[in-house]
Amino acid sequence: MIKIEYKDDILRKKLTQYASLCGKDTSQVVQNIGRVCAIECMKYTQPYGTSNGARDQGRAAITADLRNIFVWVTPASWKLLSAFTRKKNPLTELKSDSGKAWATSSQDQITDASGAKGFHRRNRTSNGRTKKLPLLGKALVKKAAYKKFRTELQKRVGLAKAGWAIAATECRADVRSPLQGVPLWVKNNMANSEGSADASKAGKGLGFSMKIRSGVDYARTVLSKSDENKAVKIAKEKMVKMMSAAIRYEKAKQAGLKK
């Protein structure tokens, strides 16, 4: 879980000027700032970016993780493995035609996606990735079960990003599309993710405290503190640029230079 509290004097001063000169509601602008910040955090959460290429990188990372702990076995080879196991062959290793050992009778043998899920859970490290096992320490899994489980995991690419997408919608920004910039593969995970926002005025005057949160357990693993800082900085720069442009326009209008 990551919670970001956003207090910034430069942004506050610009917000004060913008609200006063342009007649904008301060609390609404704060909500808008929260949305922009959440969208930038979504972009900086791994896999970086919003393109289908980023999605594919995430899927490839999942495949690499699974290869660390599984050896998928074709139906023909599974028959050999089953026969080898039943015979309780005194030989400890099942070898290929080339003489390379690829299985032992003591290895985990998995026949369905549920079993693969349990083995995967037991072999994940604290950062959510798998630890690389030696070849004869990996679980032997039926090819169909392996592919099914891999597909299930790959559909979850974007789950951590989806937490920030939810936070963006919770900001209640007055924009036509609060999820503008959020790709479909992230939106598809919003129903299974968690996020929140509390972007509001703090106390009297035009001060404010903005809090946005991604509730995904491994959010910090896929969004480093340095990347979080970059996202927050970009969001601030975008909002300052937008308000500065609006202020210039309003001043020119009041001076009679704009109609």
Helices and strands as residue ranges (DSSP letters): E 2-6, H 9-22, H 26-44, H 52-67, E 70-73, H 75-86, E 93-95, E 101-104, E 109-110, H 113-122, G 135-137, E 139-142, H 143-154, H 159-170, H 184-187, G 190-192, E 195-201, E 208-214, H 219-222, H 225-254
